[in-house]
Amino acid sequence: MATTNDLKNGMVLVMDNNLWQVVEFQHVKPGKGPAFVRTKLKNVMTGKTVDRTLNAGVKVETATVDHSDMQYLYNDGTDYVFMDKETFEQLPISPEVIGDAKHFLLENQDVSVASNEGQVLFVELPASVELTVTYTEPGIQGDRSNAGTKPATLETGYEIQVPLFINEGDRVKVDTRSGDYISRV
């Protein structure tokens, strides 16, 4: 058990018999009335996001979440297969659990897998990854109808917007949380 004063981003709570991950929280002390905590919670199983307001100091139940360092091996057609780096056990994880992280997974990439009571909750990628551009149109400097960006397909098959100077074969750094271009490597 923890109080609303102990909330942190990424913490997993048990509410209404579901597991909810704290995406954002804000302590609010209005001039009139008691303090409260405004939170944005994401359902770990369904991915649904809700806004919830809790009174300050109220006890909330926290879930025990185990983080394991694993290595992504391959996609066997139905599941994504990960290997525990200590025990070398292989763990298949369904695409529903992987979610949008599949757009940034490369073979032999290290990730953190979060689980609760033996059930995999989600896969945490590093904040950014380096990927190779496999296809993009040549950038024409006079083409400014789209604010100086163009679509580019990455080696994972995911498409992002990149600046005009990026060419095929270039390596780019991509933010895994938003899917945005960060820089050329």
C-alpha positions in Angstrom: 0.0 0.0 0.0 1.1 3.5 -0.8 -0.5 7.0 -0.6 -1.1 9.3 -3.4 1.9 11.3 -2.2 4.1 8.3 -3.2 2.9 8.2 -6.9 5.5 8.1 -9.6 5.3 7.8 -13.4 5.4 4.2 -14.4 4.1 2.9 -11.1 1.4 0.2 -11.4 -1.7 0.4 -9.2 -4.5 -2.1 -8.5 -7.9 -0.3 -8.9 -11.3 -1.9 -9.6 -9.6 -5.3 -10.0 -7.5 -4.1 -12.9 -3.9 -3.0 -13.2 -3.3 0.6 -14.1 0.0 2.3 -14.9 0.5 5.9 -13.9 1.2 7.9 -17.1 1.0 11.4 -15.5 0.1 12.8 -12.1 -0.2 16.3 -10.7 -0.7 17.3 -7.0 -3.2 20.2 -6.9 -3.7 22.5 -3.9 -6.7 24.8 -4.7 -7.1 28.0 -2.7 -10.3 26.7 -1.3 -11.0 23.1 -0.4 -8.8 20.0 0.2 -5.8 19.1 -1.9 -6.2 16.4 -4.6 -4.2 14.4 -7.1 -5.1 14.5 -10.8 -3.8 11.4 -12.6 -3.8 9.9 -16.1 -3.9 6.1 -15.8 -3.4 3.5 -18.6 -5.0 0.0 -18.2 -2.1 -2.4 -18.6 -4.2 -5.1 -20.2 -6.4 -3.1 -22.6 -4.3 0.0 -23.2 -7.2 2.2 -22.4 -6.3 5.6 -20.8 -8.5 7.3 -18.3 -8.3 10.5 -16.2 -8.9 9.9 -12.5 -8.9 12.4 -9.5 -7.9 11.1 -6.1 -8.0 12.9 -2.7 -4.5 13.7 -1.4 -3.2 11.3 1.2 -5.6 8.4 0.2 -4.1 4.9 0.3 -3.8 3.1 -3.1 -2.8 -0.5 -3.6 0.3 -1.0 -5.7 1.0 -4.0 -7.8 4.3 -6.0 -7.5 5.9 -5.6 -10.9 9.1 -7.6 -11.7 11.4 -6.2 -14.4 13.6 -8.7 -16.3 16.4 -7.8 -18.7 15.7 -9.8 -21.9 16.9 -9.9 -25.4 14.5 -9.9 -28.4 15.3 -12.9 -30.6 12.8 -13.2 -33.4 9.1 -13.2 -34.5 7.9 -16.7 -35.1 4.8 -15.6 -37.1 2.4 -15.4 -34.2 4.5 -14.4 -31.1 7.6 -12.3 -30.4 10.2 -14.5 -28.7 12.5 -13.0 -26.0 15.3 -14.7 -24.1 16.1 -14.1 -20.4 19.8 -12.9 -20.3 20.5 -14.8 -17.1 18.7 -18.1 -17.4 18.6 -18.3 -21.2 14.9 -19.3 -21.1 12.9 -18.3 -24.1 9.6 -16.5 -23.5 7.0 -16.0 -26.3 5.0 -12.7 -26.0 1.8 -12.0 -28.0 1.6 -9.0 -30.3 -1.2 -7.5 -28.2 1.2 -7.2 -25.2 4.0 -5.8 -27.4 1.8 -3.0 -28.8 3.5 -0.2 -30.7 6.9 -1.4 -29.5 7.0 -3.8 -32.4 7.8 -0.9 -34.7 11.1 -0.4 -33.0 12.2 -4.0 -32.2 15.4 -5.4 -33.9 16.8 -8.8 -33.4 19.3 -9.1 -30.5 18.0 -5.8 -28.9 17.9 -5.6 -25.1 14.6 -4.7 -23.5 13.0 -4.8 -20.1 10.0 -7.0 -19.7 7.6 -6.2 -16.9 5.5 -9.0 -15.3 3.1 -9.4 -12.4 2.5 -12.8 -10.9 4.0 -14.6 -14.0 1.9 -12.6 -16.5 3.7 -10.3 -18.9 2.3 -6.8 -18.6 4.4 -4.8 -21.1 7.7 -4.4 -22.8 9.9 -1.4 -22.1 12.2 -0.2 -24.9 15.1 2.2 -24.5 14.0 5.9 -24.9 15.5 5.9 -28.4 16.7 3.4 -30.9 18.9 3.7 -34.0 17.4 2.3 -37.2 18.4 2.3 -40.9 16.2 4.1 -43.5 15.4 1.4 -46.2 13.3 3.6 -48.5 12.7 7.3 -49.0 12.1 9.6 -51.9 14.9 12.0 -52.8 14.5 15.3 -51.0 14.1 18.3 -53.2 15.1 21.5 -51.5 12.4 23.6 -53.1 9.6 21.3 -52.0 8.3 23.1 -48.9 4.6 22.1 -49.0 5.1 19.8 -46.1 7.4 21.9 -43.8 10.6 20.3 -45.0 9.9 16.7 -44.1 9.2 13.5 -46.1 8.1 10.0 -45.3 10.8 7.3 -44.8 10.5 3.6 -44.2 12.7 2.1 -41.6 14.3 -1.4 -41.5 11.4 -2.6 -39.3 8.8 -1.5 -41.9 7.6 1.4 -39.8 7.2 4.8 -41.6 8.2 8.1 -40.0 8.6 11.7 -41.1 12.2 12.8 -41.6 14.0 16.0 -42.8 14.6 16.4 -46.6 18.4 15.7 -46.2 17.9 12.1 -45.1 18.7 9.5 -47.8 18.3 5.7 -48.1 20.9 3.9 -46.0 21.2 6.6 -43.4 20.9 5.7 -39.8 18.5 7.7 -37.7 17.7 8.0 -34.0 13.9 7.5 -33.3 12.0 8.3 -30.1 10.3 5.0 -29.1 7.6 6.7 -27.0 6.3 9.0 -29.8 7.8 7.5 -33.0 9.3 10.8 -33.9 12.6 11.4 -35.7 15.3 12.7 -33.3 18.5 13.0 -35.3 20.8 11.4 -37.9 23.4 9.1 -36.5 
